Amino acid sequence: MAAFGVTSEQIKSTRPIPDADRIEVATLAGMDFEFVIPKGQFSPGDRVLYFPVDSLLPAPLIERIGLTGRLAGKDRNRVKTIKLRGQISQGLVASCDLVPAGMSDAEQITALLGVTKYEPPEEICLGAVLTRLPAGQGKFDIESADRYVEVAELLMDQPAFITEKVEGSNLWVRAEPDGTTIVGQREHSVTPREGGEHTFHVIARRHKLAELAASLATGHGRPVVVYGEALGPKIQGNIYKLANYSVRLFDIKVGPGFLAPAAFLDAVREGLGNTDLVVPVLQAPDGTTLRAWLGGRTIKEASNGRSLLLDRMREGIVIKPLTEGHHPAIGRLVVKQRSPQYLAKSEF
């Protein structure tokens, strides 16, 4: 599960922005984010508090930082990727004086400042109620390559499976070995009411996701969770302009672990007859390394591009090694990179 929080960091560098007299660009040690700061506010080596994209700040804190009315969202309290003088800015920094001297624990800092994370609204209807996730199943999330530069570097010379990051709503279908199935969204199970049907149940039924999960659970003798992005009318603005509800699958979990990319594709192909419902594949699991696929580009540069679902900017990319692995900083060895160009223009 991806971590979120306000962290204590160190300014790595600053540089000017062409034709900008009052602002400049800064970076943090160990990260690949770039963000705009007032010129001369901080210098390399300074300790700062970093507020990542999608931070929601309480009004008193916004006032203390001097950003009243200048953040994003209807309440003007959300940190969002923006573009200033042609420079993309991801996140913001502030003085460590906002917290007691020596405080460095991200969870404590975040709680003290009252910062929470923005979550896109899920697709909910009157035909269902939200209940807890099944025992042992956590919220699915992936850490960012530009937040964990050392992890991204570790992946560079590994054979990689690279897919398009699709802008939708997290959907999962879980099956137990006895054939019981549950449909859910990011943080909840979606339990149907009598006579009602949630959009996610419509998607799962239409695309035979319960059958896929149940077949795998029976074959493996363990619980199976099939993960995908729900797409279509009224879901995240339906940016792919789909006439009907659909899904793009990106992961399958069997027991405590995820299927490796090749096994994932095989399972979908065998269960559904093809891989049409898999997220667009940019680099098949054929042994090509991440570095070779990048061809001299940075991961951030490679995340920019056109979607394979519709001729528009893609949200980003997801990078997995061909063999499942673990990293002490993030857990499961998989990273995403959201396109800075997409984020700077997205309203979601």
N, C-alpha and C positions, 0 to 999 in steps of 0.2 A: 504494500500500500504506500503510495507516494506521501512523503512527509510535506507538511506545510507549516510555515512559521516565519516570524520576523527573526532574523539572525544577526549576530554580531560578526562583522566582516572587516577586511582591510582593503583600503583603496590601493589598487595596483598601478593604475596609470590615469592620466588625464591628457586630453589633446584638444586643440581648438576645432571649432566648426567654421568652415569657410563663410565669410560675410556675416558672422554672428559676433556681436560685441559683448553680449551679456551672459551667454551660455557656453558650455563646453561639454565634451563627452568624457565619461569616466568608466573604468572597469574595476572589477573586484578580483582579488587574488583567488585562483582556483576555479574561477567561473568564466564563462564566455559571454555573459550579458554585457551590453552597452546601454548606458542610460545618461540622460542629460542632467547636468547640475548647473546652478549659477556659477559663473566664472569666478574662480578663486575661493569657492566655498570650502573645498577640501583639497588636500595634496596627497601624493603617493605616500603610503605608510600610515595615514590616518585611520583610526578605528571608526566605524560607522554602523548604524543599524540599517539593514537592507529589508525593504518591504517588497516582496515579490509581486508579480502580476497577479491580479485577482484578489489582492488584499482588500478587505472592507474595513475602513477606519472609522472610529467613532468621532462625532463632531468636535468634542474638546481637543482630541489629538490633532485633528486636521487644523484646528485653529492654532495650536501650539507650533505646528510645523510651518504655518503660514501659507496653507494651500486651500483656504476656504473658497468654495465655488470653482475650484480649478481641477478637481478630479472628475472621473467619468461616472456614468450611471444616473438614474433618475434622482437619486439622493446626493449626487456629486460626492460620493464617498469611496469609489472603487478605483484601485490602481489598475490601469489598462495600458497595453502597448500603444504608444502614440508616435507620431512623426513631427519633429520640430526642426524647421529649417532644413528639411530633407534628411535629417538624422533620426533613425528609429531608436526609441527609448523604451527599455523594458524594465519596469520597476522604478523604485525611488529609494533614496537614502536620506538619513537624518542623523543628527548628532546623538552620540551615546549618552548625552546628558539627560535624555528622556527616561532612562532607567537608572537604578542605583549603581554606583561604581562597582565594577567587577562582575556584574551579572552577565552571564554568557549563555545560559541554557535557553534555547530557542522557545521551548514550551513555556517557561516562566516569563520570558520577555513578551511573548505573544499574549499570554493571559493578562499580564499586568497592564499592557497597553490597550486591551480590549479589542484586538484585531481578530477578525474572523475571515474565512475564505468564501468568496463568491462561488456559488454553485448554480449552473444553468438550471432553469426550472424543468422538472421532469414532466412527461406527458401523463397526466392523471385524469381519470374520468369518474363519473358517478357509479360506474359498473364494477368498482373494485375498492378494496381498502389496502392500505400499506401496513405490513407487519414486519417483524424482525427478520434479518437474514437467517438462514438455517445455521444451526450450530456448527462452528468450525469454518464457516465461510465468511471471509472479510470483504470489505469494499475493494473493488478492482481499480487500480491506478498504476501509472507508470511515471517514473522520474524523468526529468529533462536532461538531455545531453549537455546543454549549456549551463546547467546548474551543477552537474557532476562531470567536469572536464576529464578527470583522471579515469573515470569509468569509460567514457567515450574513447579515450586514447587506448585503453585496454582492449577495446573491441576492434581497433583499426586493422589489425592483421589477422583477424579471425574470419573464416568463411561466414557470410552473413545472409540473412533473409530480410529483405527490406520491403516494406509495404507503405502504401499511402495512408496517412492518418485521416480518417473520415470524420466529418462534422455531423454527428447525430446524437442519439441519446442511448446511454449504456443499457443493454438488454442482456439478460442471461436466462438460460433454461437449465434446470438441474434435474437429474434423474437418479433415483436410488436403484440398487440392484434388483429390488422387488418390483420395479416398474413404476413406482410413484414419481410424479413429475411436479415441479414447481416453476413458475415463471416469475421473474423479478427484474428490478431496475437497480441502479447503482448501489443504493444503500438499503433497499427493502425488498422483501418478497411482495408480490402483487397478488392478493387473494381476491378472487372474483366474488361478487355478491350474487345472490340468487336472481336469475333473470338478467344479469348484466354481463358485459364483456369489456375488459380493458383493451386498449389498442395493442398492448404487447401480447395479449393472448390471441388477438386476431393475427398478428404477425407470426407468432409461433405456430399457430394452427395452419395458416396459409402456406408456410414454408417447411412444414414437417420437422420443426426443430425438436419437438418432444420425442418424436420417433427416433431421430438421430441420437439424442442424448440417451434414451432408454436402451437402444441397441448397444451402444458403447458401454453403458453401465452393466448390462447383462453379460457382455463379452468379457469385461475386465473384472467383474465381481466387485466393483467399487463405485462410489458416487461419482458422477460425471457432471461437469458444468460446461455448457457451450456458451461462449461469449460473443456478442456482436454489437453493432451499432444500428439502432432502429432509425429508419429514414422514412420520409414521406410527409404528407400534408399535416401541418400544424406541429411538426417536430423540428425544433431548432430553426424555424423559419423556412424549412423545406428548401434549403439552398441549392439542392440538385434538381429542383423542379419536377419531382416525381408525381405522377398522377395517382399512384396507389402506394400503400404502405409496403416497405421492403426492409431488408436487413443485409448487412455485410458482416460476415463472421471473421474474427481475428484470433481466437484462442480457444483451446479446449483443455480443461483441467480434469485429470483422472486421479482420484484420490487426493493426495497432498501435492502432486506435481503436475506441470503442464506438459502437453505433448510437444516434442521438438517439431520444427517447421515442416519437415518432410512427412512426418507421421500425422501432423495436423491436416495437411493437404490430402493425404491418403484417406484419412477418416471421413473428411467431408465428401470426397469424391465417391467413396464406397457407400456412404450413407444417403447422399442426395443424388447421386448419379453424375455429378459434375462439380466444378468449383466456381460456378457462376456467382454464388452468394458470398464468396470470400472477398475481403477488402482487396482493392487493386494491388497487384504484385509488381514492384519496381525492380526487384532483383530476386530471381528464383533461387532456391537452395541448391545451387549446382557447384558450390565450392569456391565461388568468387569472393574475395575478401572485401571488407568494407572499404579499405584504402583503394583497391582497384576500382571498385564501383564509383567512388568519389572522383577519381581521375584528376586529382589536383585541387578539387573544390574543398572547402570546409563543409562540415556537416550542416552548418547554418545556411551556407549558400545552396547546398543541395536540397534543403527543405523547401526552398522556393521553387515554384513550377506550376504547371497546369494539372488540374485534376483529371483523372481518367474516367470519372463518372459524368462530368460535364465540363465544357470548355470555360473554366474559370480557375482562379487561383486555388491551389490545394491548401488544406489546413497545415500539412506538414508530413513527416515521415516517422515510421517506427522501425527500429533496428533490433534484430535478435540474432544471437549466434546460432549456428546450426545445432549445437549441443547445449541443452539447458545448463545454466550455471548460476552461481551465487556470488554476490559481492557484499562485503561487510557494511558498506555505506548505504546500499539501496535494497539489499535482499536479492530478489530474482534479477538475473543479468539481462536486462532489456531496457532500452531507453527510447524516448521519443524526442523529436525536435519539431516544435511548432514553427511554421514559417513566419519570420518577422514581418514580411510584406503582407501576409494574410492578416496577422494580428493587428497591424496598424490600420487596416481598413475595415476589419470585422466589427459589427455592432453587437455580436453575441457574447 
